[in-house]
C-alpha cells in the first residue's frame, strides 16, 4: 500500500479574548445546535464534509460506538444551514481538564468558498468558551484547541489563524493512502 507524508498542526486559544470573529456571511445562514444526539446525523455530516479530504478515523465505528461518542456529556454538534440545507458542522468535546477540543469542523464541498467557514468556526469557538454554561457538571473552559493537517482544504490553516488560534505543535508522519468512503464516491472532487 502506498503512503503519503502528512503534517499535523495543533492550535489553541487560551482565553476568550483570543477569538477574532469573522464577519457573518450574507444571505440566510443559521447555526443551530443539534440538541438530540444522533449517530446517523453525525455520520452524515462527517462523511459529507470529510469524504473528499480523506476523513476515515470514524468510518469503522459501530452504531453503538458512534452513539457513545455523540452522547458523551459535554459533546456538542453545531450545524450551519444555508437556506435550510446543512452546509457544515463543528463538533466540540469537553475534556476533564477544562479544555474543549474542536474535534471536527468543516463544510460540505458545495458550500466552501462562500464565507460560511469563518463564521462557523467563530461561532463554534465562542460556544467552546461558554460550553460550561450549558453543561454545569463540566469545568469552566480554560483552553480551546484543535488540529488540522496537510490533507485539509487550502484555506483551513489561514481560517484558524485569522480566528485567533495559535500554533503549539507540529508533527509529520507517513500515513497509508486511503480512499474515504462517501455517500456518493463519484461526488469527490
N, C-alpha and C positions, 0 to 999 in steps of 0.2 A: 504494500500500500504506500502511496506517495504521501509526503508530508510537506508542510509549509512552516516557515518561521513566523510566529505570531508574537507581537509585542502587546503586553497588557499594562495599562496605566491606571493607577489608583489615585483618586482625587477626593478632596474633602472640603467641607466648610466647618469651622469650629465656633461660629457664632451666627445667630440670625442676621446680624449686621453685614455678614459676608455676602448675602444674597443680593444680586443685582438683577431685578426682574426685567424680562423682555417686555416689549410693548404687546398689547393684545392684538391678535390678527383681526383684520376686517371681516365682516360677514357674521354668519350665525355659527359661532364656535362656542361650545359649552364644555365644561369639565365637571363630571359627576362622579361621585364615589359609588362604586359597586358595593352596596352595603350587604347584600346577600352573597356570601362566598359561593362561587360556582366553579367547580373544576372544568366543566365544559366550556364556559365563557372564558375562563382564564386560558385554557388550551387554545381556543380560537384566537384570542388576542396574541398569544405567544407565537403561534405558527404564522398568523397573518403579518405580524411585524417582523419576525425573525427568519422567515423562510428563505428569503433571498440573501441573508447575511450569515447563514450557517449557524443559527442558534440551534443547538442539539442537546444541551445538557438536561433538559426536562423531557425530551421525547420518549425516553424509555420508562418514565414513571407510570405506575399503575393508576387507575382511577382513585383508589384509596390513598396512595401517596400524594397525588395531586391535591385531593381534598384536604389532607392533613396540612399541606403547605399553605393553602389559601385560607384555612380556618384557624391558623395559628394566631393566638392573641397578639395584637399589635401589628398584624399584617393588613395592609390596605391596598386596594386597587382603585386607581383614579383613571377614568376613561375620558378622552377628548372625543367629542362628537362634532362633526360639521354637518349642518342641516339634518340632524337626526341620525347620521351614519357614523359608526365608530371609525375614528381616524387614527387612534393610537392610545397608548396607556403608559402609566407609571405604577410600578408595584413597590411599595415601601415595606420594609421588615424591621420592626423594632428589636433591638438587641438588649441583653440584660445590663450592659454597661452604660446605657444612656445613649448609645449610638443608634442611628437609624440608617439602614442601607437602602439606597435606591437599587433594588435588586434587578429590576428590568425597566427599561424606558425606551420608547421608540414609536415611530409612526408607520402605519401601513404604507407601502410604496406609493400608492396613488395620491397620498396626502403630503408627501415630502416636498420641500421647496415652496411651501405656502405660508411660512411664518408661524405655523402651529407648534412646531417643536420647541422653540424658545419659550413660548407661553406655557406649554405643558410642563416643561422642566422647571420653570419658575414656580408654577402652581404646586407641582409635586414637592419641590424643596421646601416651600412655605408650609405645606401640610406635614412634612417630616419634622419641621421645627415645632409645630404645635400638636404633634401626634398624641402626647400625653394628656392633652385636654379631652381627647376622645377615648382614651384608654387609661383611666385613673390608676390602674394597677401597674402601669409601665413607668419607669423613671423619666424625669424630665430630659428632653433631648439636649445633649451636650455636643453632639457631632453628627453631621450628615455626610455620608461617604458613598462612593460608587466606584465602579471600574468600567473602563472601555478598552477596546482593543483595536488592533490594526485591521480587523475584519469588518469593523463597524463603518457606517457611512462616512464620506469625506468631510462632513461638517460637524460630526459628533464632538470631537475634542474642542473645536472652536466654541461650540454652544456651551459646553461645560465651563470653559474658562470665562466666557462672557457672563455667565450666571454667578461668577464669584467662587467657583471651585478651584482649589489649588492642588497641584501635583504633589504626592508624597511618596510614591513608589513606582518603579518601572521594572518589569520582568519580561524576559524574552525566552521563548521555549518553542521547540518543534512540536507541532500538533498534526495528527493524521488528517489528511484531506477527506472531508465528508460532504455528501450532498444532503442538505437538510430536507426532511420530509415536509411537505407543504400540502395545503388543501388542494391546490392545483399546481403541480410541478411545472406545467407549461407557462405559468404566470411569472416565473422567476425572471429577474432582469438579465 
